[in-house]
Amino acid sequence: MKKLKGPRPALPAGPGWARFIVYLTFLLKIEPVLAQTPNLVYIMTDDMGYGDLSGYGNKKFATPNLDKLALQGVKFLNAYAAAPVCTPTRTALMTGRYPAKTPVGLMEPLRSPTLDSAYGLTGDIPTLGRLIKARGYETALIGKWHLGFMPDQRPGKNGFDYFFGILSGGADYVSHKGTNGTKAHDLYENDSLVYTQGYLTDLITQKSVAFIKQKHLKPFFLTITFNAPHWPWQGPADPAYPDSMAFTAGGSPSIYAAMMKSLDEGIGKIMQALDEEQLSRQTLVIFTNDNGGEKYSDQGGLSNRKFTLWEGGIRVPAFVRWPGKIEAGMSTPQVAITMDWTATLLKAAGAKADKNFPLDGIDLMPVLTGKKKEMHRTLFWRTFQRSKHKAVRDGHWKYLQDEEGEYLFDLTADQEEKQDLRKEHPERFERMKNKMNRWEKTVLPPIPL
């Protein structure tokens, strides 16, 4: 929030009305500044398939609240995660840079405090939370962190005034035991373990609503990172997993639908809280997901899934709402990636990136407000630990390399990546492959497991 230059005016002695007029004049000067500073709500879900929302084609269950949110703003048809797995994508969000430019972003994903304690976001990296907090915002992160287990790697050290959630990649929705190597309890409020009872999706919703309903003296930046619909596969009526049962086991399409229903209802309650507090018109809301879906997800016809750089591993649903600023009921073919949300949020907050850590994302507000129809994007991905893939999207063309070969796809005509055009367009294929090789020289080398 901008501050007016100079000290607050001294109130004169004398009649109360004179003192009131001087103070009212001060408030009238500062009000336009406050009006230009939006609240920011960023919502990221976990392991959702591109087609898991009914607004993106799902026929097996409905997601009415998320569909409504999409219709209230701009829906993206070509939004991407920065990686096909949790930790690198979250690194990209917090840094605004390709994951492989930060050591923790090379972990695919972080596994446990025992194995990966050396990796995490620390104070030497200017994170999204720190940059926005420096603009005078109140900041909170509610949900999944997965960017470091050690005390100096947690949200509180990365610009967030308040944290409620889990540190590891997933947790039992009922017992709140985490996927941190030992199934130890993994529910925190700030830096302290808490033993709150309840279904984890509901707890994240409740804490988010409570934060919105607080009386805020400053604009707020609320990051909500639901762990749903990530495994373990549990709906609100299901018991905790036995310690002997792997978190990736079990589940069914009906349980997955119940998880999605709880998630959809939770986001509906968060949007309702903004309406009830009369904050909707002064709040920019961004919704997206961290990577492609898993076992029970609907990939919307896209090839493959999480951990791969085929479209099913990285293309995600996304939409943005800001009543009065962004026209409702729109969709866009604009290509976007996780780091673009970072740049967009920073710009909306009036914040700038550290010059020593320049952003790889772009501010999407010109497209969102209709000032520009579309901006050309060239995007890069690389995986190493769980799969060995490389990919470039340049306009509507995509170069892909996996363990079995190299491919060239025209995504405008072939979103399912069925027709390899490498032989038909050899020059384009070589040009994009060379772009990939040059980009790799700008990032850190991978870390083998």
C-alpha positions as CSV (number, residue, x, y, z in Angstrom):
1,M,0.0,0.0,0.0
2,K,1.3,3.4,-1.0
3,K,2.1,5.8,1.8
4,L,1.5,9.5,1.5
5,K,4.6,11.6,1.7
6,G,5.1,13.5,5.0
7,P,3.7,12.9,8.5
8,R,0.1,12.6,9.4
9,P,-1.2,16.2,10.0
10,A,-1.3,17.5,13.5
11,L,-4.8,18.0,14.8
12,P,-5.5,21.5,16.0
13,A,-6.7,22.4,19.4
14,G,-10.1,23.8,19.7
15,P,-13.6,22.6,18.7
16,G,-14.0,19.0,17.8
17,W,-15.5,19.8,14.4
18,A,-12.2,21.5,13.4
19,R,-10.2,18.5,14.3
20,F,-12.6,16.3,12.5
21,I,-12.4,18.3,9.2
22,V,-8.5,18.2,9.2
23,Y,-8.6,14.4,9.7
24,L,-11.3,13.9,7.1
25,T,-9.2,15.8,4.6
26,F,-6.3,13.4,5.3
27,L,-8.6,10.4,4.8
28,L,-9.9,11.8,1.5
29,K,-6.3,12.1,0.2
30,I,-5.4,8.6,1.1
31,E,-8.6,6.9,0.0
32,P,-7.8,6.9,-3.8
33,V,-4.5,5.2,-3.0
34,L,-6.3,2.5,-1.0
35,A,-8.8,2.0,-3.8
36,Q,-6.1,1.3,-6.3
37,T,-4.5,-1.5,-4.1
38,P,-6.5,-4.7,-4.5
39,N,-6.6,-7.6,-2.2
40,L,-5.1,-10.7,-3.8
41,V,-6.4,-14.3,-3.5
42,Y,-4.4,-17.0,-5.2
43,I,-5.9,-20.6,-5.1
44,M,-3.9,-23.6,-6.2
45,T,-5.3,-27.1,-6.1
46,D,-3.2,-30.3,-6.2
47,D,-3.0,-33.0,-8.9
48,M,-6.2,-32.0,-10.6
49,G,-6.7,-33.2,-14.2
50,Y,-7.3,-30.7,-17.0
51,G,-10.8,-32.2,-17.4
52,D,-11.7,-32.6,-13.7
53,L,-14.0,-29.6,-13.7
54,S,-17.4,-29.8,-15.3
55,G,-16.6,-26.4,-16.9
56,Y,-13.7,-28.1,-18.7
57,G,-15.8,-31.0,-19.8
58,N,-16.2,-33.4,-16.9
59,K,-19.5,-35.4,-17.1
60,K,-19.0,-37.7,-14.1
61,F,-19.6,-35.1,-11.4
62,A,-20.3,-31.4,-11.2
63,T,-18.2,-28.6,-9.8
64,P,-20.8,-25.7,-9.8
65,N,-18.9,-23.3,-7.6
66,L,-15.7,-23.5,-9.6
67,D,-17.7,-23.3,-12.8
68,K,-19.4,-20.1,-11.5
69,L,-16.1,-18.6,-10.6
70,A,-14.7,-19.3,-14.1
71,L,-17.8,-17.6,-15.6
72,Q,-17.3,-14.5,-13.5
73,G,-13.9,-13.8,-15.2
74,V,-11.6,-15.1,-17.9
75,K,-11.1,-18.8,-18.4
76,F,-7.7,-20.0,-19.8
77,L,-7.7,-22.8,-22.4
78,N,-3.9,-23.1,-22.6
79,A,-2.6,-22.6,-19.0
80,Y,0.4,-24.7,-17.9
81,A,2.1,-25.7,-14.7
82,A,5.8,-24.9,-14.5
83,A,6.4,-28.6,-13.9
84,P,4.5,-31.9,-13.8
85,V,5.0,-32.3,-10.1
86,C,4.4,-30.3,-6.8
87,T,7.7,-28.8,-5.5
88,P,9.1,-27.3,-8.8
89,T,5.7,-25.7,-9.6
90,R,5.5,-24.1,-6.2
91,T,9.1,-22.9,-6.5
92,A,8.1,-21.2,-9.8
93,L,5.2,-19.5,-8.1
94,M,7.2,-18.2,-5.2
95,T,10.2,-17.1,-7.3
96,G,8.5,-16.1,-10.6
97,R,11.3,-18.0,-12.3
98,Y,11.8,-21.4,-14.0
99,P,12.1,-24.0,-11.2
100,A,15.5,-25.1,-12.3
101,K,17.0,-21.7,-11.5
102,T,16.5,-22.5,-7.8
103,P,18.0,-25.6,-6.1
104,V,14.8,-26.6,-4.4
105,G,13.1,-26.5,-7.8
106,L,15.3,-29.4,-8.9
107,M,13.6,-31.7,-6.4
108,E,10.8,-33.7,-8.1
109,P,9.5,-33.4,-5.5
110,L,10.9,-32.9,-2.0
111,R,10.5,-36.2,-0.1
112,S,11.2,-36.0,3.6
113,P,13.2,-34.0,6.2
114,T,15.6,-36.9,6.4
115,L,16.4,-37.1,2.7
116,D,16.0,-33.5,1.6
117,S,16.7,-31.2,4.5
118,A,19.3,-29.3,2.5
119,Y,16.7,-28.1,0.0
120,G,14.1,-25.5,0.6
121,L,13.2,-21.8,0.1
122,T,15.2,-19.6,2.4
123,G,15.6,-15.9,3.1
124,D,18.3,-15.3,0.5
125,I,15.7,-15.7,-2.2
126,P,13.2,-12.8,-2.8
127,T,9.9,-14.7,-2.8
128,L,6.4,-13.6,-3.9
129,G,5.3,-13.4,-0.2
130,R,8.3,-11.2,0.8
131,L,7.9,-8.9,-2.2
132,I,4.2,-8.3,-1.7
133,K,4.6,-8.0,2.1
134,A,7.1,-5.2,1.5
135,R,4.4,-3.3,-0.3
136,G,2.4,-3.1,2.9
137,Y,0.2,-6.2,2.5
138,E,-0.9,-8.6,5.2
139,T,0.1,-12.0,3.9
140,A,-1.1,-15.6,4.7
141,L,-0.6,-19.0,3.2
142,I,-3.2,-21.7,4.1
143,G,-2.8,-25.2,2.8
144,K,0.2,-27.2,1.4
145,W,3.7,-25.7,1.5
146,H,6.1,-28.5,0.2
147,L,9.0,-26.1,-0.2
148,G,11.1,-27.1,2.8
149,F,10.8,-28.8,6.1
150,M,13.4,-27.0,8.2
151,P,12.5,-23.9,10.3
152,D,14.4,-21.5,8.0
153,Q,12.6,-22.9,4.9
154,R,9.0,-22.4,6.1
155,P,6.3,-19.9,5.0
156,G,7.1,-17.5,8.0
157,K,10.6,-17.1,6.7
158,N,9.4,-16.4,3.2
159,G,7.1,-13.5,3.7
160,F,3.9,-14.9,5.1
161,D,2.6,-13.4,8.3
162,Y,0.3,-16.4,8.9
163,F,0.5,-20.1,8.0
164,F,-1.9,-23.0,8.5
165,G,-1.4,-26.3,6.8
166,I,1.0,-29.1,5.9
167,L,4.7,-28.9,5.1
168,S,5.0,-32.2,3.2
169,G,3.6,-33.3,-0.2
170,G,0.4,-34.7,1.1
171,A,-1.3,-35.8,4.3
172,D,-4.0,-38.0,5.5
173,Y,-7.2,-35.9,5.3
174,V,-8.4,-37.3,8.7
175,S,-5.4,-38.1,10.9
176,H,-3.2,-35.3,9.4
177,K,-0.2,-37.6,9.2
178,G,2.1,-36.4,6.4
179,T,4.0,-38.0,3.6
180,N,7.2,-37.0,5.2
181,G,8.9,-40.3,5.5
182,T,7.6,-41.4,8.8
183,K,3.9,-40.5,8.6
184,A,4.5,-38.1,11.5
185,H,1.8,-35.5,12.4
186,D,2.0,-32.7,9.8
187,L,-0.5,-30.0,10.6
188,Y,1.0,-26.6,11.6
189,E,-0.2,-23.2,12.6
190,N,2.7,-20.9,12.0
191,D,5.7,-23.0,13.4
192,S,3.8,-25.0,15.9
193,L,2.1,-28.4,15.4
194,V,-1.6,-28.3,16.0
195,Y,-4.1,-31.2,16.5
196,T,-7.3,-29.7,15.2
197,Q,-9.9,-32.2,14.3
198,G,-11.6,-32.3,10.9
199,Y,-11.3,-33.2,7.2
200,L,-8.3,-31.3,5.9
201,T,-10.1,-29.7,2.9
202,D,-12.7,-28.3,5.3
203,L,-10.0,-27.0,7.7
204,I,-8.3,-25.2,4.9
205,T,-11.6,-23.7,3.8
206,Q,-12.5,-22.6,7.4
207,K,-9.2,-21.0,8.0
208,S,-9.4,-19.1,4.7
209,V,-12.9,-17.9,5.4
210,A,-11.8,-16.8,8.9
211,F,-8.8,-14.9,7.5
212,I,-11.1,-13.0,5.0
213,K,-13.5,-12.1,7.7
214,Q,-10.9,-10.5,9.9
215,K,-10.9,-6.8,10.1
216,H,-7.9,-5.9,7.9
217,L,-6.2,-2.5,8.2
218,K,-4.1,-3.3,5.2
219,P,-4.8,-5.0,1.8
220,F,-4.2,-8.7,2.0
221,F,-2.5,-11.4,-0.1
222,L,-4.1,-14.8,0.7
223,T,-2.5,-17.9,-0.9
224,I,-4.7,-20.9,-0.6
225,T,-3.0,-24.2,-1.6
226,F,-5.5,-27.0,-1.2
227,N,-3.9,-30.5,-1.1
228,A,-7.1,-31.9,-2.7
229,P,-7.5,-33.9,-4.8
230,H,-4.0,-35.3,-4.2
231,W,-3.9,-38.8,-2.6
232,P,-4.5,-40.4,-0.1
233,W,-7.9,-41.1,-1.6
234,Q,-10.4,-40.0,1.2
235,G,-13.7,-38.3,1.1
236,P,-15.2,-36.4,4.1
237,A,-16.9,-39.6,5.4
238,D,-13.9,-41.9,5.1
239,P,-11.7,-43.1,7.9
240,A,-8.0,-42.4,8.3
241,Y,-5.6,-44.7,6.4
242,P,-4.1,-47.5,8.6
243,D,-0.4,-47.0,9.1
244,S,0.2,-50.2,7.2
245,M,-1.5,-48.8,4.1
246,A,0.4,-46.8,1.5
247,F,-1.1,-43.4,0.8
248,T,-1.1,-44.1,-2.9
249,A,-3.2,-47.2,-2.5
250,G,-7.0,-47.5,-2.3
251,G,-9.5,-45.0,-3.6
252,S,-12.2,-45.2,-6.3
253,P,-14.0,-42.9,-8.8
254,S,-16.7,-42.3,-6.2
255,I,-14.3,-41.4,-3.5
256,Y,-12.5,-39.0,-5.9
257,A,-15.8,-37.4,-6.8
258,A,-16.5,-36.9,-3.1
259,M,-13.0,-35.2,-2.7
260,M,-13.8,-32.9,-5.6
261,K,-17.2,-32.1,-4.2
262,S,-15.7,-31.0,-0.9
263,L,-13.1,-29.0,-2.7
264,D,-15.7,-27.3,-4.9
265,E,-17.9,-26.5,-1.9
266,G,-15.0,-25.1,0.0
267,I,-14.0,-22.7,-2.8
268,G,-17.7,-21.6,-3.0
269,K,-17.6,-20.7,0.7
270,I,-14.4,-18.7,0.2
271,M,-16.0,-16.7,-2.6
272,Q,-19.1,-16.3,-0.5
273,A,-17.0,-14.8,2.3
274,L,-15.6,-12.2,-0.1
275,D,-19.1,-11.3,-1.1
276,E,-20.4,-11.1,2.5
277,E,-17.5,-8.8,3.4
278,Q,-18.2,-6.7,0.3
279,L,-14.6,-7.3,-0.9
280,S,-15.3,-9.0,-4.3
281,R,-14.9,-5.8,-6.4
282,Q,-11.6,-5.0,-4.8
283,T,-10.1,-8.5,-4.9
284,L,-8.2,-10.2,-7.7
285,V,-8.8,-13.9,-7.6
286,I,-6.6,-16.4,-9.5
287,F,-7.5,-20.1,-9.6
288,T,-5.2,-22.8,-11.0
289,N,-3.6,-26.2,-10.3
290,D,0.0,-27.4,-9.8
291,N,0.3,-30.2,-12.3
292,G,-1.6,-32.8,-14.3
293,G,-3.8,-35.4,-12.7
294,E,-3.2,-38.9,-11.3
295,K,-5.0,-42.2,-10.9
296,Y,-8.7,-41.1,-10.9
297,S,-8.3,-37.8,-12.7
298,D,-10.0,-36.8,-16.0
299,Q,-7.2,-35.5,-18.3
300,G,-9.7,-34.0,-20.7
301,G,-8.4,-36.1,-23.6
302,L,-4.8,-35.0,-23.1
303,S,-2.0,-37.5,-23.3
304,N,-0.4,-39.0,-20.2
305,R,-0.4,-37.5,-16.7
306,K,1.5,-36.2,-13.7
307,F,5.4,-36.6,-13.8
308,T,5.4,-36.3,-17.6
309,L,5.8,-33.4,-20.0
310,W,3.0,-34.7,-22.3
311,E,0.1,-32.3,-22.2
312,G,-1.7,-34.4,-19.5
313,G,1.2,-33.7,-17.1
314,I,1.4,-30.0,-17.4
315,R,-1.7,-28.4,-18.9
316,V,-4.1,-27.2,-16.1
317,P,-7.4,-25.4,-15.6
318,A,-7.1,-21.7,-14.7
319,F,-9.3,-18.7,-14.5
320,V,-9.1,-15.1,-13.1
321,R,-11.8,-12.9,-11.6
322,W,-11.8,-9.2,-10.7
323,P,-15.3,-7.7,-11.0
324,G,-15.2,-4.2,-12.6
325,K,-11.7,-4.8,-14.0
326,I,-12.0,-8.1,-15.9
327,E,-15.0,-8.8,-18.1
328,A,-17.0,-11.8,-17.1
329,G,-17.9,-14.8,-19.2
330,M,-14.7,-14.7,-21.4
331,S,-12.2,-17.4,-22.4
332,T,-8.8,-17.0,-23.9
333,P,-6.3,-19.1,-25.9
334,Q,-3.5,-17.2,-24.3
335,V,-0.6,-19.5,-23.3
336,A,0.2,-19.0,-19.6
337,I,2.5,-20.6,-17.1
338,T,2.8,-20.6,-13.3
339,M,5.4,-17.8,-13.3
340,D,3.0,-15.5,-15.1
341,W,0.7,-15.6,-12.1
342,T,3.6,-14.4,-10.0
343,A,4.3,-11.5,-12.4
344,T,0.5,-10.6,-12.5
345,L,0.2,-10.6,-8.7
346,L,3.3,-8.5,-8.3
347,K,2.1,-5.9,-10.8
348,A,-1.3,-5.7,-9.2
349,A,0.3,-5.1,-5.8
350,G,2.6,-2.5,-7.2
351,A,5.6,-4.6,-6.4
352,K,8.7,-5.2,-8.4
353,A,11.0,-8.2,-8.7
354,D,14.5,-8.0,-7.3
355,K,16.9,-7.0,-10.1
356,N,19.2,-9.8,-9.2
357,F,16.3,-12.3,-9.6
358,P,14.5,-11.2,-12.8
359,L,11.2,-12.8,-13.5
360,D,10.6,-15.4,-16.3
361,G,6.8,-14.8,-16.1
362,I,4.9,-11.9,-17.7
363,D,2.0,-9.8,-16.4
364,L,-1.2,-11.2,-18.0
365,M,-3.4,-8.2,-17.1
366,P,-3.3,-6.7,-20.6
367,V,-4.9,-9.9,-21.9
368,L,-7.3,-10.2,-18.9
369,T,-8.5,-6.6,-19.4
370,G,-8.8,-6.9,-23.2
371,K,-6.1,-4.4,-24.0
372,K,-4.2,-7.1,-25.8
373,K,-5.8,-10.1,-27.6
374,E,-2.8,-12.5,-27.1
375,M,0.9,-12.4,-26.3
376,H,3.3,-14.8,-27.9
377,R,5.0,-17.2,-25.4
378,T,7.9,-19.6,-25.6
379,L,8.0,-21.9,-22.6
380,F,10.4,-24.6,-21.5
381,W,10.3,-27.6,-19.2
382,R,12.7,-30.3,-18.1
383,T,12.3,-33.3,-15.8
384,F,15.0,-35.6,-14.6
385,Q,14.4,-37.4,-11.3
386,R,11.0,-39.2,-11.9
387,S,11.1,-39.0,-15.7
388,K,13.6,-37.7,-18.2
389,H,11.7,-35.4,-20.4
390,K,12.3,-32.1,-22.2
391,A,9.7,-29.8,-23.8
392,V,9.3,-26.5,-25.5
393,R,6.1,-24.7,-26.5
394,D,6.6,-22.0,-29.0
395,G,3.3,-20.5,-30.1
396,H,1.2,-23.4,-31.0
397,W,4.1,-25.7,-31.7
398,K,5.6,-28.2,-29.2
399,Y,8.9,-30.0,-29.1
400,L,8.9,-33.0,-26.8
401,Q,11.6,-35.5,-25.8
402,D,10.9,-38.5,-23.6
403,E,12.6,-41.8,-22.8
404,E,11.4,-43.2,-26.1
405,G,12.1,-40.5,-28.6
406,E,11.6,-36.9,-29.9
407,Y,8.4,-35.4,-31.3
408,L,7.0,-32.3,-32.9
409,F,3.3,-31.5,-32.4
410,D,1.0,-28.7,-33.7
411,L,-1.2,-28.2,-30.6
412,T,-3.8,-26.2,-32.5
413,A,-4.8,-29.2,-34.6
414,D,-3.6,-32.0,-32.3
415,Q,-4.0,-31.3,-28.6
416,E,-3.9,-35.0,-27.9
417,E,-0.4,-35.2,-29.3
418,K,-1.2,-38.1,-31.7
419,Q,0.5,-36.9,-34.9
420,D,4.2,-36.5,-34.8
421,L,5.2,-33.9,-37.4
422,R,9.0,-34.1,-37.0
423,K,9.5,-35.4,-40.5
424,E,7.1,-33.0,-42.2
425,H,8.7,-29.9,-40.5
426,P,12.4,-30.8,-40.0
427,E,13.6,-27.2,-39.9
428,R,11.1,-26.2,-37.2
429,F,12.0,-29.4,-35.2
430,E,15.7,-28.6,-35.2
431,R,15.0,-24.9,-34.4
432,M,13.0,-25.8,-31.4
433,K,15.4,-28.5,-30.2
434,N,18.2,-25.9,-30.4
435,K,16.1,-23.5,-28.4
436,M,15.8,-26.2,-25.7
437,N,19.6,-26.7,-25.7
438,R,20.3,-23.0,-25.3
439,W,17.7,-22.7,-22.5
440,E,19.3,-25.5,-20.6
441,K,22.5,-23.5,-20.4
442,T,20.6,-20.8,-18.4
443,V,19.5,-23.1,-15.6
444,L,21.1,-25.3,-13.0
445,P,22.1,-28.9,-13.8
446,P,19.7,-31.5,-12.6
447,I,20.2,-33.4,-9.3
448,P,20.1,-37.2,-9.6
449,L,18.3,-39.1,-6.9
